[in-house]
Amino acid sequence: MSTPVVAVTDTVFPSLDPARAALAGTGAELRMASEPTLEGILAVAADADALLVTYAKITAEVIAGLKNCKVIGRFGIGVDNIDLDAAAAAGITVTYAPVYCLDEVSDHAMALLLSLARKIPYSNKLVSSGRWEMPAVVPISRLRGNKLGLVGLGNIPQTIVPKAQAFGLEILAADPYAPDEVFERLNVTRVDFEELLRTSDYISVHAPLTPETEKMFNAEAFATMKNNALLINTARGPLVDTDALADALEAGQIGGAALDVLPVEPPPADSRLVGRDDVILTPHTGFYSEDALLDLQKTVATDVATVIQGGAPKYPVKPR
């Protein structure tokens, strides 16, 4: 039996040793692409048994060039960079890591909410410039009794719920796919998207990126929100129309925004969101911890090893 080949399209990890350890039982050889382009990927992956991918675009053209691939493992939760239809048509299993970084992202979302609601970065900016002026920071509302609307009620927002409830927040969620049992177990009120926009004091976004959800936070959505509502996005940048968001902030249609993800990362120098006192931007760090990166590599590489050896993966991506 020939040695299996696992091609790596791109990586953000300082070392792939955890993935190598998870693949050790297969005896696989890892090959790293020189660049995450069609040519660069196929140079190492054309005859590979498996593909490990982080941010590279795995298009239908890439998949057509994979002659021996059984499984594509995506280092992450979202799979919008992989053409799932093309993979399914080619008989390639796609796996991912839906339960990694749950604590990290939920903690980050809560940290952004608290920082924005309590105006902590703005207060720090004032003090750092020599201004010890509480009146310059007001008004600030009490969290307890306010409503937090979750767009999506999957693994990450489910982890947010008890953390937010500990601050006395009432939780609403819009998710047509989450079963009633989840809402009941977590004591979360089911609403539709329009009601969530209209009634929430804080909104935290946790939807997948699809053609239907792209720019779901647009001019119409911002016009529906309360004029003091705060928006937090730790999911996918393109879910928010940032031009419409800047317009809404400038017009006073909403109270502020905290974004860990943007449609273009890093933002352009002339971004209207950069430097605003009512906006917090973090550089896509919500997922990050040393522990989470270890979990991520082990989870995805273990599933890839399982498929190479003829088994069923623990975390396959379900066809649309």
Helices and strands as residue ranges (DSSP letters): E 5-8, H 17-23, G 24-26, E 29-32, H 38-45, E 50-53, H 60-64, E 71-74, H 84-89, E 93-95, H 102-117, H 120-128, G 134-136, E 147-151, H 155-165, E 170-174, H 180-186, E 189-190, H 193-199, E 202-205, H 219-224, E 230-233, G 237-239, H 242-251, E 256-259, E 279-281, H 290-308
